[in-house]
Amino acid sequence: MKNIFKKTKENNSPKIINKILIKHGIYSVAITAVFLAVVIAFNWLFVSLSEKYHWEIDMTPDKIHSMDKNNIKYLKSLDEEINIIVVAADKTEYAQVMSSWVPKEYQVYYGDEYYSQTANIVEKYSKYNDKINVQFIDSQSTEFTQINSKYSELNITYGDILVTHSLSQDEERIKKLTFDDIYNYSAEEYSSYSYVTSNNIENALTNAITYVISGEAKKAVLLTGHSANDNTSNYINLLNLNGYEVEINDDKLVSSIPADANIVAVLSASVDFYESELNVISQFLDNEGKLGKGFIYFADASSPQLPNLNAFMEEWGIQFKDGILFENDDAERSPNDASQLNMTLGTTLDTTGMKNGRFAAAYNVPMLTEDPDDSGTQYEVKNIVVTNDTAVIAPIGAANSWKPENEDNVGQYVGAAVCEKLSYDVDNNRQTSYVVAFSSVQFIQSPLAEFESSDNKDVVLYCTDLAANVTEGEVKFLTKTITTESYMNDVTVNGVKGIRAIFMIILPLATLALGVYVYIRRRID
């Protein structure tokens, strides 16, 4: 009996083991299935939510496929129907054809990555607002033939982008963006060929949308006939990026200013203005009593004395003194250029949305402000940017090591000022004209303005829009440039590290943890 029981027990042992193995095998398969189901469900949920809420991670250099947050906010706020038509079959074809067509048409090379960036960013516009419709239309299609016929006066060609908005059933406003509107390019040294240097698509497209909605064009006239040096390029670029039409007046004697101009600007004048010219500017600012205009002046300590222009500015409460400003504090003083000053926002203004409230410029003319004494008109002067209280007036031509003999001229001076002239019409509507002054042209035309920590361009744009009486709330743009060097890589170093961390550390550890968990559960069972 013992032997029979023992034999039976021995015979049953493999069966019991097999049952246990089957049980654990089913359990393992079940865990694996549940785990895979969770992963699939999570992936599906993430994709769905990312499409709905536009979640994305841009790992490219300079965030080339990302849009400005203020621009996104502006696009989401739009209530009007906007149509964007790109003359290309799709975004892939746009990049490919532009790469071969542009060199033949414009003799411009090395823009492949910029063309891909343009197509990607344009496509994003419809994702942030359902009222924005983006279409890619093949230039060989009948649909393009119809559009080309409808807008025959625009001379539409491949790569153009049309932005339209219907004002009524019979009236439509349209803006065409060409290659020159979207891309910046410059010639290579010792060559007749050019290459793409930066992309303005986000700036140009949003400004086109603003225009077709409002119909208001902003116009700036730059008076260059009194300047020996052309210091206008950076300012022109900033104006173009923000929807201004720029007109250059290089007359040696200014006799008129277009009535449709919003602002007139002078950068680093080297020849004084005649009184008759200043009267033309005054009449422009008065605008037949309606005001609504602006004048902007960028001074330059390397320029000679300008008594007439200085007297005009003093009428608006802005005073210039002879000399050049130096930093007198050794701790703040630049070892290479004592005239380079670090400045901050004035006490009469809040941060105006600027990143750091830090500014830097050299060759500053000593500038002070005081409200004009005019009982018939309301004037108010605001110090937008001020120097440290350790600035000092040095004589023109002073050596970099120059130091004052006393503290007479040491103190705080003004880097940027705005004077508002205010009146009211018969219906008690507020009317304003502005005169803006910067103590140095280097606020805009200088490498100092390109620093990431500098708010030079922000304050120049702020003052320009203020002087032009631009409606508050419009999205503002500064230069967005992608360097050729950084564009050679598809992902940043941080992006590579992130991917490496996910696949070499996180996933292996997660797999190991899951294996340990399964093993422990098996032992417990």
Secondary structure, 3 states (H helix, E strand, C coil): CHHHHHHHHHHHHHHHHHHHHHHHHHHHHHHHHHHHHHHHHHHHHHHHHHHHHCCCCCCCHHHCCCCCHHHHHHHHHCCCCEEEEEECCCHHHHHHHHHHHHHHHHCEECCHHHHHHHHHHHHHHHHCCCCEEEEEECCCCHHHHHHHHHCHHHCCCCCCEEEEEECCCCCEEEEEECHHHHEEEEECCCCCCEEEEEECHHHHHHHHHHHHHHCCCEEEEEECCCCCCCCCHHHHHHHHHCCEEEEEECCCCCCCCCCCCCEEEEECCCCCCCHHHHHHHHHHHHHHHCCCCEEEEECCCCCCCCHHHHHHHHHCCEEECCCEEEECCCCCCCCCCCCCEEEEECCCCCCCCCCCCEEEECCCCCEEECCCCCCCCEEEEEEEEEECCCEEEECCCCCCCCCCCCCCCEECCEEEEEEEEEEECCCCCEEEEEEEEECCHHHCCCHHHHCCCCCHHHHHHHHHHHHCCCCCCCCCCCCCCCCCCHHHCCCCHHHHHHHHHHHHHHHHHHHHHHHHHHHHHHHHC
